[in-house]
Amino acid sequence: EILLTQSPGTLSLSPGDRATLSCRASQSVSSSFLAWYQQKPGQAPRLLFYVASTRATGIPDRFSGSGSGTDFTLTISRLEPEDFAVYYCQQYGSSPYTFGQGTKLEIK
Amino acid sequence: QVQLQESGPGLVKPSETLSLTCAVSGYSISSGFYWGWVRQPPGKGLEWIGNIYHNGSTCYNPSLESRVTISIDSSKNQFSLRLTSVTAADTAVYYCARARAADFWGPGTLVTVSS
């Protein structure tokens, strides 16, 4: 089973700041099958990226995904108020398709 | 627009079977994609339960595999989850979703395991 570790656990920033979220895998993620999701309270997760860096439909270009192998990054270039949420990474290259524990992005 | 909607009992007794259905609209599930279930205990993170391919092949989380069955009913354009011998640890919001990198999700349904 591939363990995904997200850091930091909580990130306190202000609107307009740049956010960098990390997802590290315990072993290489096959074919970079790594997805990022955003989840707001009381809502289902929303797909942001798949195959590490392919932006999902409707995702603003201030969001970017990068990485390969065991190290992946989600970057938000300039935070908007609606970006404050919990972010999860998920690998779907090998079963079980594990999730990271999440990074909470909160307003400073 | 693809839409998914979970349905099923919100309360299940310990040792009984949890059964949920996910109705899909806006896309024929027999046309392709994986379809699956993810759960989230209150205040906690996401856990992948399993997927079913449109041809009926399945893949389950080993931690749940002995208790889980996911099936597909193409005639009704829906797929289902059965989880047997539930305990309080199975209390969670259960989501159905399309694809392994899930691009469409249902709104989720809270299932509480309690006597």
Interface residues (C-beta under 8 A of the other chain):
Chain A: E1 F33 A35 Y37 Q39 Q43 A44 P45 R46 L47 Y50 V51 A56 T57 Y88 Q90 Y92 S95 P96 Y97 T98 F99 G100 Q101 G102
Chain B: V38 G45 L46 E47 W48 N51 C59 Y60 N61 P62 S63 Y95 A97 R100 A101 A102 D103 W105 G106 P107 G108
